[in-house]
């Protein structure tokens, strides 16, 4: 990535650690991401003095490329009753364009004949 696209505060961090790096040069994405992680960690520590358990988990997950969130739709879908699942299926079928167009054609055909 061209260095000119890197946020100035990240550039400062890079130059502090690697004084020979040129802000007019390039940096690979994986190295840039490591500096971004370090920058976020430094910001959190500067602001609060010490990282909380949650902040440590966030920094760790960024480093390990994990996700901290979960898919709440899957959890919601698991809690649906049989009737709610059928109602959703009917709504999905009745709300799609092929059905709407076919229904319109059928109704308009019967009205005009």
C-alpha positions in Angstrom: 0.0 0.0 0.0 1.4 3.5 -0.8 2.4 5.2 2.4 0.5 8.3 1.4 -2.7 6.4 2.0 -1.7 5.5 5.5 -3.3 7.5 8.3 -0.7 10.1 9.6 -0.9 8.8 13.2 0.0 5.3 12.0 2.9 6.8 9.9 4.2 8.4 13.1 4.2 5.0 14.8 5.9 3.3 11.9 8.6 6.0 11.7 9.2 5.7 15.4 9.8 2.0 15.2 11.5 2.0 11.8 13.3 5.3 11.3 14.6 4.2 7.9 11.1 3.7 6.5 10.1 6.4 4.0 6.7 8.0 4.3 6.8 8.3 0.5 7.3 4.6 0.1 5.1 1.5 0.5 4.1 -0.9 3.3 2.6 -4.4 3.0 -0.9 -4.9 4.3 0.1 -7.4 7.0 2.8 -5.1 8.4 0.4 -2.1 8.2 -2.3 -4.1 10.1 0.3 -4.9 12.8 1.0 -1.2 13.2 -2.7 -0.5 13.3 -3.2 -3.0 16.0 -0.3 -1.5 18.0 -1.8 1.9 17.5 -5.2 0.9 18.8 -3.6 -0.8 21.8 -1.5 2.3 22.5 -4.6 4.6 22.2 -6.5 2.5 24.7 -3.6 2.3 27.1 -3.0 6.1 26.9 -6.6 6.8 27.5 -7.2 4.5 30.4 -3.7 3.6 31.6 -4.5 -0.1 31.7 -6.5 -2.3 29.3 -9.7 -3.9 30.7 -10.3 -7.5 30.0 -12.7 -6.6 27.2 -10.2 -4.3 25.6 -7.5 -7.0 25.8 -9.9 -9.5 24.2 -10.6 -7.0 21.4 -6.9 -6.4 20.7 -6.3 -10.2 20.8 -9.1 -10.9 18.4 -7.9 -8.2 16.0 -4.4 -9.7 16.2 -5.8 -13.3 15.6 -8.3 -12.1 13.0 -11.2 -13.5 15.0 -14.7 -12.1 15.3 -16.2 -11.1 18.6 -19.8 -10.8 17.4 -22.3 -13.6 16.8 -25.0 -13.9 14.2 -28.2 -13.1 16.1 -30.4 -14.0 13.2 -29.3 -17.7 13.5 -30.1 -17.5 17.3 -33.4 -15.9 16.5 -34.2 -18.5 13.8 -33.5 -21.3 16.3 -36.2 -19.9 18.6 -39.0 -19.8 16.1 -42.0 -22.0 16.5 -43.3 -24.3 13.7 -46.2 -21.8 13.0 -43.8 -18.9 12.9 -41.6 -20.7 10.4 -44.6 -21.5 8.2 -45.7 -17.9 8.3 -42.2 -16.7 7.3 -42.2 -19.2 4.4 -45.7 -18.0 3.2 -44.6 -14.3 3.5 -41.4 -15.0 1.5 -43.3 -16.8 -1.2 -46.1 -14.3 -1.4 -43.7 -11.3 -1.3 -41.4 -12.3 -4.2 -41.7 -10.7 -7.6 -42.5 -13.8 -9.7 -45.5 -14.5 -7.4 -46.7 -10.9 -7.5 -46.4 -10.7 -11.3 -48.2 -14.1 -11.8 -50.9 -13.1 -9.4 -51.4 -9.8 -11.1 -51.6 -11.5 -14.5 -54.1 -14.1 -13.2 -56.3 -11.4 -11.6 -56.2 -9.1 -14.6 -56.9 -12.0 -17.0 -60.0 -13.0 -15.0 -61.2 -9.3 -14.7 -60.9 -8.6 -18.4 -62.5 -11.8 -19.6 
